[in-house]
Amino acid sequence: MAPRPAWKGYLKLSLVTCAVELTNATTQSEKVHFRIINRATGNTVKRQYVDSATGKPVKDEDEVKGYETGDNEYLLIEESEIDAVVIESSHTLNLEGFVSKADIEQVYLDSPYYLTPADEVSEEAFAVIRDAMRDKKMSGLARIVLYRRERPVVIEPHDRGMLLTTLRYDKTVRRADDVFDGLKPVTIDKDMIELASDIIDRKKMKFDPSKFEDKYEDALIGLIEAKKKGRKPPTARPSAKPSNVVNLFDALKKSLAEEGGSKGGSGKASASKPGNPKKRKSA
């Protein structure tokens, strides 16, 4: 069954428009999910709003959103009033400008969605916009109202469709300097950098997401299967917690040996000993 679109609207480049659909690029449907159960009865538990003063349950028809205007004072906002708030990005992805995707810092990238034409009539215009961006190696910036919030997005060609990624607002991203300012410059032995570089060379690989395995999820499934069969749940072996390295140079040499020795590398790094090595400053 095809996934349900998360949003329907139009993609616009100047005077060119086409109907499009937005579909989540990721899913959580395969994850283990738990329900809350009343241990005494074995029945599932339902969540219910209760009045904070009376403690009595509130009927669905009596629930309404409130915007706090003062101490225990609220302005009531109806769902129909929120639904009536419509701006251009509620229905149109207007390509306002173009950038190189590489120029967007990774910390600003949020959630990915697939963008496709919504009908046969829109396929040609959609393909023209997609292929023009591909030819220029550029990505489009736009805005979209999604789940009642306007979000900046970047749109790029992706196979036969496009990939739309929501972006975080600048005010929601912490400045790296606020976190890294406390890091002091460290004097590092050049030989140790070469050893670490050799280890990296030995561990080079191609990115293959199909090789990723959720071991925690597997352990949960093992627990569930054991209990379903009336067996004792498997006992987890606690893994040893790592600690700070006492002798970094020796640890690097042993690591390189475990990875199969030097590959390419200088050879000098794997044979040298800490004495009076050349040093350099690293921020």
Buried (B, 14 or more C-beta within 10 A) or exposed (E): EEEEBBBEBBBBBEEEBBBBBBBBBEEEEEEEEEEEEEEEEEEEEEEEEEEEEEEEEBEEEEEEEEEEEEEEEEEEEEEEEEEEEEEBBBEBBBBEEBEEBEEBEEEBBBBEBBBBBBEEEBBEBBBEBBEBBEEEEBBBBBBBBBEEEBBBBBBBBBEEBBBBBBBBEEEEEEEEEEEEEEEEEEEBBEBBBBBBBBBEBBEEEEEEEEEEEEEEEEEBEEBEEEEEEEEEEEEEEEEEEEEEEEEBBEEBBEBBEEBEEBBEBBEEBBEBEEEEBEEEEEE
